[in-house]
Amino acid sequence: MGATRRQINRERLEALIARERLSFAQANPKSRAAFDAAGANLWTGVPMSWMAKWPGGFPLSMAGAHGARITDADGHSYVDFCLGDTGAMAGHSPPALTDAIAQRVGADGGITTMLPTDDATWVSAELARRFGLPKWSFTLSATDANRFILRKARQVTGRPYVLVFSWCYHGSVDESFVVAGPNDTAVSRPGNVGPAVDPAQTTRVCEFNDLDAVKRLLADQQVACVLTEPALTNIGIVLPEPGFLKGLRAATRETGTMLIADETHTISAGPGGCTAAWGIDPDIVTIGKSIGGGVPIGAFGMSEEFAERLLEDESADYVDTGGVGGTLAGNALSLSAAKATLGHVLTDEAFDRMSRLGERFADGVDVAISTHGAPWSCVRLGARAEYRFVPSPPRTGGESAAAADEQLDEWIHLYMINRGLLLTPFHNMALVSPATTEADVDLHTQLFDQALTELFGSDLV
Ligand SMILES: Cc1ncc(COP(=O)(O)O)c(C=O)c1O
């Protein structure tokens, strides 16, 4: 088939969605009942409102999960490529993690005490080895890591603004809820809930891969830091163009602006994320999710120079109520989980294997796209791959946002769920864990090909 690009027949798509919704409802009566019962006291029927993102009108009620598989209340088993949106990148309940948790919680005892443990020392040394930054602190989430480091960057530089890229996501961080408007303006992101101030007061924003705009916005030396993922992952995957990250590093150095690499998702590129894989040399790295194997944790790593500048400033309160903290941050349970996860599960060797499976996943998608002439593309970042409903991979967040197609998203997700496979419900992201197998990847390839056969039928439009 090759070069001929087909168009989507929307009537056919609507009929296919209706069929998949019906199958989903028929196959999952216990999940449906659990959702209805939960609605009595759980606001929006789920423990946190973003869990309402799943398609089908109600989420599957999870019964158990091991490795790369999840079982639901109705007894179905799924190959899991969502992996808790990266929180379970290590696979579900790997034995090394469950043993360490049992030891900490049961045999040793002491979940949170406000005292340090040896595990924290080990984990900070391991993160320093992986990301090349010597000084680390722990939080309970990647969001908090980002929040606290933005404060610290402003404190150290004495500058008011943060620069982010349009359609970025760094957790629920006020400063980051902006998109690029005309003439370098920052516009509050659609749906921004109750911002304390107009984010234009705190943030400058431009498109990813637009180095000229970055230089323009940094030129007056009013920006404390650039906060970015090395590749955007939360608006589909948008890879940096050749020279962009190098230019960004040079521009931040020339203007005394701190460069923060948020590796929360981009750790998929390797054990030290893109920072190590691409030699980015940021001043700060933030991370969370995967490193605790599912137990809440976040972390930020700092260069020696930045860490020293922080401590030289005696006006800042880092040990009490200065605005960076969290009673349970750095707790013994989180750190024992991180030690087990980094030491035994998300190892350098595991990343090699995960990356090869990521490649197999993307190759399978590419072949099906080409065979069916689908006007789509697939982008991979190590163990992570994602398809987007545009012929060429978007080069900015704005382009990728414009490519969103909620109908196609709903259909492909339901199609996969109904046949035993979970994709991340935010766009079409798949992540490989150390427990994922070639057969799991090949199941996706087979279902994706089958789905495209159904969508495009035999008639060229
Ligand atoms: C790049 C990035 N940073 C930070 C976060 C925030 O993570 P959490 O919600 O676990 O705090 C996310 C969440 O998706 C993310 O994708």
The ligand as a MOL file (V3000), in Angstrom:
LIG
                    3D

  0  0  0     0  0            999 V3000
M  V30 BEGIN CTAB
M  V30 COUNTS 16 16 0 0 0
M  V30 BEGIN ATOM
M  V30 1 C 7.2470 15.6510 33.0330 0
M  V30 2 C 6.4430 15.5660 34.2820 0
M  V30 3 N 6.8610 16.1950 35.3800 0
M  V30 4 C 6.1830 16.1440 36.5250 0
M  V30 5 C 5.0060 15.4470 36.6120 0
M  V30 6 C 4.2660 15.3980 37.9060 0
M  V30 7 O 4.2880 14.1460 38.4520 0
M  V30 8 P 3.3850 13.8470 39.7530 0
M  V30 9 O 1.9740 14.0600 39.2960 0
M  V30 10 O 3.6820 12.4350 40.0610 0
M  V30 11 O 3.7890 14.8060 40.7890 0
M  V30 12 C 4.5120 14.7890 35.4970 0
M  V30 13 C 3.2360 14.0460 35.5540 0
M  V30 14 O 2.7360 13.5260 34.5960 0
M  V30 15 C 5.2570 14.8450 34.3090 0
M  V30 16 O 4.8330 14.2240 33.2040 0
M  V30 END ATOM
M  V30 BEGIN BOND
M  V30 1 1 1 2
M  V30 2 1 2 3
M  V30 3 2 2 15
M  V30 4 2 3 4
M  V30 5 1 4 5
M  V30 6 1 5 6
M  V30 7 2 5 12
M  V30 8 1 6 7
M  V30 9 1 7 8
M  V30 10 2 8 9
M  V30 11 1 8 10
M  V30 12 1 8 11
M  V30 13 1 12 13
M  V30 14 1 12 15
M  V30 15 2 13 14
M  V30 16 1 15 16
M  V30 END BOND
M  V30 END CTAB
M  END
